[in-house]
Amino acid sequence: MIPVESAEFAERLQRVAPEPLSAAAVAALYGHYRLLLRWNERVSLVGPGTLADAIEVHYGEALAALGLIPPFARGCLLDVGTGAGFPGFVLAAARPELRVFLVEAHERKWAFLKAAVLAGGVAAECVHGAIDRSLPAGLPERLDWVTIRALKLPARGWETLTRRLAEDGRVLVWAGREDPVIPLALLRRKRAIPLPGSRWKRILELERA
């Protein structure tokens, strides 16, 4: 697939973003987009049916979380099962003050993330591992935000993450028509925001129960 030009990418990106993006963020995301198209032929990072609308479907849905993370926010954000970089890489580019950790269990996707972070100059740490009974080594003891998109966590994974979640921390979950199974003893729903271009996709914001 031939990538769109940078000017078109920036225009479409700004159209779906909930706030204006800096030139540095747009440049980092365009570099990520071009790398994604090249790697996707070998690694299958995203479904081929979503590539033509990747700006709206993947980048737009990731950027929607900016409405739940204040500008110039500081603290630690952990993205679980980052895959192609959605939403973790996108949020790292748009909120450079955050310490962002991208956790990915599949080695080739993790390698892609490392290449994207290096090429885009984004301050994010790529961690190879999975969320289960314990967290991979090197992650902070206190998490202010946890993001989860297109991943089903087992109950023990929720427990592991909640143990590190700050008292005022938030978990952001990209949900479809039905809510994911969330341990109500650990977390409760605070609010939900709709995703652009969809009548039923949402981001659920969860807090400690």
C-alpha positions as CSV (number, residue, x, y, z in Angstrom):
1,M,0.0,0.0,0.0
2,I,1.3,3.5,-0.9
3,P,1.3,5.8,2.1
4,V,-0.6,9.1,2.0
5,E,1.6,12.2,1.9
6,S,2.5,14.0,5.1
7,A,0.2,16.9,4.5
8,E,-2.8,14.7,4.0
9,F,-1.9,12.6,7.0
10,A,-1.6,15.7,9.2
11,E,-5.0,17.0,7.9
12,R,-6.8,13.8,8.5
13,L,-5.1,13.3,11.9
14,Q,-6.0,16.7,13.2
15,R,-9.6,16.1,12.0
16,V,-10.1,13.1,14.3
17,A,-8.0,14.4,17.2
18,P,-9.9,15.9,20.2
19,E,-7.4,18.7,20.5
20,P,-4.7,20.4,18.3
21,L,-1.5,18.3,18.0
22,S,2.0,19.7,18.1
23,A,4.1,19.5,14.9
24,A,6.5,17.2,16.8
25,A,3.6,14.8,17.6
26,V,2.3,14.8,14.0
27,A,5.8,14.1,12.7
28,A,6.4,11.2,15.1
29,L,3.0,9.7,14.2
30,Y,3.7,10.1,10.4
31,G,7.0,8.3,10.8
32,H,5.2,5.6,12.8
33,Y,2.6,5.3,10.0
34,R,5.1,4.9,7.2
35,L,7.0,2.3,9.3
36,L,3.8,0.5,10.0
37,L,2.9,0.1,6.3
38,R,6.4,-1.4,5.6
39,W,6.4,-3.8,8.6
40,N,2.8,-4.9,8.2
41,E,3.6,-6.8,5.1
42,R,5.8,-9.2,7.2
43,V,4.5,-9.0,10.7
44,S,0.7,-8.4,10.3
45,L,0.5,-5.6,12.9
46,V,-3.0,-4.6,11.9
47,G,-5.6,-6.2,9.7
48,P,-5.3,-5.4,6.0
49,G,-8.9,-4.3,5.9
50,T,-8.2,-1.3,8.2
51,L,-5.0,0.0,6.5
52,A,-6.7,2.4,4.2
53,D,-8.6,4.0,7.1
54,A,-5.8,3.5,9.7
55,I,-5.7,7.2,10.4
56,E,-9.3,7.3,11.5
57,V,-9.6,3.7,12.8
58,H,-6.4,3.3,14.7
59,Y,-4.8,6.7,15.3
60,G,-8.2,8.4,15.8
61,E,-9.3,5.8,18.4
62,A,-6.0,6.1,20.2
63,L,-6.1,9.9,20.2
64,A,-9.7,9.9,21.7
65,A,-8.1,9.1,25.1
66,L,-6.5,12.6,25.2
67,G,-9.9,13.7,26.5
68,L,-9.2,11.6,29.6
69,I,-5.5,12.5,30.1
70,P,-4.9,16.3,30.8
71,P,-2.4,18.2,28.7
72,F,1.0,18.4,30.3
73,A,0.1,15.5,32.6
74,R,3.0,13.8,34.3
75,G,3.3,10.3,35.8
76,C,3.5,6.8,34.4
77,L,1.3,5.3,31.7
78,L,1.4,1.5,31.0
79,D,0.0,0.3,27.8
80,V,-0.9,-3.4,27.9
81,G,-0.4,-5.5,24.8
82,T,0.6,-2.5,22.7
83,G,0.9,-4.4,19.4
84,A,1.3,-1.9,16.6
85,G,1.4,1.0,19.0
86,F,-2.2,1.7,19.6
87,P,-2.9,3.5,21.8
88,G,0.5,3.6,23.7
89,F,2.8,4.9,21.0
90,V,0.2,7.5,19.9
91,L,-0.3,8.7,23.5
92,A,3.5,8.9,24.1
93,A,3.8,11.2,21.0
94,A,0.9,13.4,22.1
95,R,1.7,13.6,25.8
96,P,5.5,13.8,25.9
97,E,5.6,14.7,29.6
98,L,4.4,11.2,30.5
99,R,6.6,8.2,31.2
100,V,5.1,5.6,28.8
101,F,5.8,1.9,29.0
102,L,4.8,-0.2,26.0
103,V,4.3,-3.9,27.0
104,E,4.1,-6.4,24.2
105,A,4.4,-10.2,24.5
106,H,5.0,-11.0,20.8
107,E,8.7,-10.6,19.9
108,R,8.2,-9.3,16.4
109,K,5.7,-6.7,17.4
110,W,8.0,-5.7,20.3
111,A,10.8,-5.3,17.7
112,F,8.6,-3.1,15.6
113,L,7.8,-0.9,18.6
114,K,11.5,-0.5,19.4
115,A,12.1,0.6,15.8
116,A,9.2,3.0,15.8
117,V,10.3,4.6,19.1
118,L,13.8,5.0,17.8
119,A,12.8,6.4,14.5
120,G,10.1,8.8,15.9
121,G,12.2,10.1,18.8
122,V,9.4,9.2,21.2
123,A,10.2,8.9,24.9
124,A,8.7,5.5,25.5
125,E,10.2,2.3,26.9
126,C,9.4,-1.0,25.1
127,V,9.0,-4.0,27.4
128,H,8.9,-7.5,26.1
129,G,6.6,-9.5,28.3
130,A,3.0,-10.3,29.3
131,I,0.7,-9.2,32.1
132,D,-0.1,-12.2,34.3
133,R,0.5,-13.0,37.9
134,S,3.4,-10.6,37.9
135,L,4.6,-7.7,35.8
136,P,7.7,-7.8,33.6
137,A,10.8,-6.5,35.2
138,G,11.7,-2.8,34.9
139,L,8.2,-1.4,35.3
140,P,7.4,1.4,37.8
141,E,5.9,0.5,41.2
142,R,3.2,3.2,40.8
143,L,1.0,3.5,37.7
144,D,-1.1,6.6,37.0
145,W,-2.7,5.3,33.8
146,V,-3.2,1.9,32.4
147,T,-4.5,1.6,28.8
148,I,-5.9,-1.6,27.3
149,R,-7.1,-1.9,23.6
150,A,-8.0,-5.1,21.7
151,L,-6.9,-7.3,24.5
152,K,-8.8,-9.6,26.9
153,L,-7.1,-9.8,30.3
154,P,-7.5,-12.8,32.6
155,A,-8.7,-12.0,36.2
156,R,-5.2,-12.4,37.6
157,G,-3.9,-9.8,35.1
158,W,-6.4,-7.3,36.4
159,E,-5.3,-8.1,40.0
160,T,-1.7,-7.6,39.1
161,L,-2.3,-4.2,37.5
162,T,-4.6,-2.9,40.2
163,R,-1.9,-3.6,42.8
164,R,0.3,-1.0,41.1
165,L,-2.4,1.5,40.3
166,A,-2.1,4.8,42.2
167,E,-5.0,5.6,44.5
168,D,-6.2,8.2,42.0
169,G,-5.0,6.2,39.0
170,R,-7.2,5.4,36.0
171,V,-7.6,2.4,33.7
172,L,-8.8,3.2,30.2
173,V,-10.3,0.3,28.3
174,W,-11.3,0.5,24.6
175,A,-14.7,-1.4,24.5
176,G,-17.1,-2.5,21.9
177,R,-20.8,-3.0,22.0
178,E,-20.5,-5.0,25.3
179,D,-18.5,-4.1,28.3
180,P,-15.4,-6.3,29.0
181,V,-15.5,-8.5,32.1
182,I,-14.0,-6.3,34.8
183,P,-13.5,-7.5,38.4
184,L,-16.0,-5.2,40.3
185,A,-14.2,-5.9,43.6
186,L,-11.1,-4.1,42.1
187,L,-12.4,-1.4,39.7
188,R,-15.5,0.5,39.0
189,R,-16.7,2.5,36.0
190,K,-16.3,6.2,36.3
191,R,-17.4,7.4,32.8
192,A,-17.3,6.5,29.1
193,I,-16.5,8.6,26.1
194,P,-17.6,7.6,22.5
195,L,-15.0,6.9,19.9
196,P,-15.1,9.0,16.7
197,G,-17.1,7.6,13.8
198,S,-18.8,4.8,15.8
199,R,-22.2,4.6,17.4
200,W,-21.2,2.0,20.0
201,K,-17.4,1.9,20.5
202,R,-16.3,3.6,23.7
203,I,-13.4,4.2,26.0
204,L,-14.3,3.2,29.6
205,E,-12.6,5.0,32.4
206,L,-12.2,2.9,35.5
207,E,-11.0,3.8,39.0
208,R,-10.3,1.9,42.1
209,A,-13.4,0.4,43.7
